[in-house]
């Protein structure tokens, strides 16, 4: 998920002007890392209070169950 977030952030960065980034308080060099850290923090906060079995179920794509 973090790799996908980084990839999406790099693609988004192409369409943002320096002014847009400045309004967000980010620069071109910190944008991707900022997005990845934001996603990582969100994942950790959602998983922290759940049992591991429930965390695994929410991460695994149900369409892929039994595919291995």
C-alpha positions as CSV (number, residue, x, y, z in Angstrom):
1,X,0.0,0.0,0.0
2,X,2.8,2.4,0.8
3,X,4.5,1.7,-2.6
4,X,1.2,2.5,-4.3
5,X,0.8,5.7,-2.3
6,X,4.3,6.8,-3.3
7,X,3.6,6.0,-7.0
8,X,0.3,8.0,-6.9
9,X,2.0,10.9,-5.1
10,X,4.8,11.0,-7.8
11,X,2.1,11.1,-10.5
12,X,0.2,13.8,-8.7
13,X,3.3,15.8,-8.2
14,X,3.5,16.3,-12.0
15,X,0.3,18.3,-11.9
16,X,1.0,20.5,-8.9
17,X,2.6,23.9,-9.2
18,X,5.2,25.2,-6.7
19,X,2.5,27.5,-5.5
20,X,0.1,24.6,-4.8
21,X,2.8,22.8,-2.9
22,X,3.7,26.0,-1.0
23,X,0.0,26.4,0.0
24,X,0.1,22.8,1.5
25,X,3.4,23.6,3.3
26,X,5.3,21.1,1.2
27,X,8.0,21.2,-1.4
28,X,8.7,18.9,-4.4
29,X,11.4,17.1,-2.4
30,X,9.1,16.4,0.6
31,X,5.7,15.8,-1.1
32,X,6.1,12.0,-1.8
33,X,7.5,11.3,1.7
34,X,4.8,13.4,3.3
35,X,2.0,11.4,1.5
36,X,3.7,8.1,2.4
37,X,4.0,9.1,6.0
38,X,0.4,10.2,6.1
39,X,-0.8,6.9,4.7
40,X,1.4,5.0,7.1
41,X,0.1,6.9,10.1
42,X,-3.5,6.2,9.0
43,X,-2.8,2.5,8.6
44,X,-1.2,2.3,12.0
45,X,-4.0,4.2,13.7
46,X,-6.6,1.9,12.1
47,X,-4.7,-1.3,13.0
48,X,-3.5,-0.4,16.5
49,X,-6.8,-1.2,18.3
50,X,-7.8,-4.3,16.4
51,X,-6.8,-7.9,16.9
52,X,-4.3,-9.2,14.3
53,X,-6.8,-11.5,12.7
54,X,-9.1,-8.6,11.9
55,X,-6.2,-6.5,10.6
56,X,-5.1,-9.2,8.2
57,X,-8.7,-9.6,6.9
58,X,-9.0,-5.9,6.1
59,X,-5.6,-5.9,4.2
60,X,-6.2,-9.0,2.1
61,X,-8.2,-8.4,-1.1
62,X,-11.2,-10.8,-0.8
63,X,-11.1,-11.3,-4.6
64,X,-7.6,-12.9,-4.2
65,X,-8.5,-15.4,-1.4
66,X,-7.6,-18.9,-2.5
67,X,-5.7,-17.7,-5.5
68,X,-2.3,-18.9,-4.2
